[in-house]
Amino acid sequence: MDRSEFVIGSVEAERMAKQSGQTVLQLLPSLVQSAKALARTPISNYHVGAVGLGSSGRIFFGVNLEFPGLPLSHSVHAEQFLITNLSLNAEPRLKFLAVSSAPCGHCRQFCQELRGAADVKVLITSDDDEKENEMNSNCNNKNEEFTPLSHFLPHRFGPDDLLDKDVPLLLEPHRNGMSFCSDIICNGDDNDDEDDLKNAALEAANMSHAPYSGCPSGLALVDVEGKIYKGSYMESAAYNPSLLPAQAAVVAYVASGGGGGYETIVGAVLVEKADAVIKQEHTARLLLQCISPKCEFKVVHCEKTC
């Protein structure tokens, strides 16, 4: 599974649109079925595909992931996957979203962590929701089939209720100033691979969006080929829709070429604060033991230094 299946460059998007006689925006709904096909839903068998257009002109895919043997709360929703995909590719803004089914309350809330979330335009492609799209379209707008996210969550609770205006939100640069605790020593030449994994996890922790708990964390995975996939913890103002670092790293694995089973994941490192009010260790261990029992899992502590 190539990254190109989850990210379409701006030039390629323009070419595809021109070839089909459409604009790039009109192209989005036609890609939803392709996104749905990439979902991994062994529990529900209900595939959800989300296709987003970023401010760079690139197109991103998101799909839902389910993990047998774990509580349903460990699942990754398609919109969460999509936003994580944008973050992995340093996309600064989500402008339009086409999704195969109406976003659930969980996802409507998670999307509130985006700057200007109310203005993200959403199109539901399922037949059951066509009437709702038509009722809420603005006939004077060239993007008339898309409805502002504010329609789906009109009385929202989000970052504006808890954070100062200058606090970075999802998809914005985060500099958490975390470094390894003084008693943590990277091994140097004797174990470069493990050091690379630790450093990737630390980098993910420094990119983590955790303004509500103050407990940033990151997790890095390595597969049998030595490829590293990192995921950052992403909090929601409503707490429960937060995306855990292990799930974010699995998103990176799937979106970056992990087309096979999760059993090819052979190592993982979680970086989090030793004195964290909330800890990711036990949940991450549970997920990894379930999807790849032979994966070697380590926890490394960090501290804020600046």
Secondary structure, 3 states (H helix, E strand, C coil): CCHHHCEECHHHHHHHHHHCCCCHHHHHHHHHHHHHCCCECCCCCCCCEEEEEECCCCEEEEECECCCCCCHHHCECHHHHHHHHHHHCCCCCEEEEEECCCCCHHHHHHHHHECCHHHCEEEECCHHHHHHHHHCCCCCCCCCCCEEHHHHCCCCCCHHHHCCCCCCCECCCCCCCEEECCCCCCCHHHHHHHHHHHHHHHHHHHCCECCCCCCCEEEEEEECCCCEEEEECECCCCCCCCECHHHHHHHHHHHCCCCCCHHHEEEEEEEEECCCCCCCHHHHHHHHHHHCCCCEEEEEEEEECC
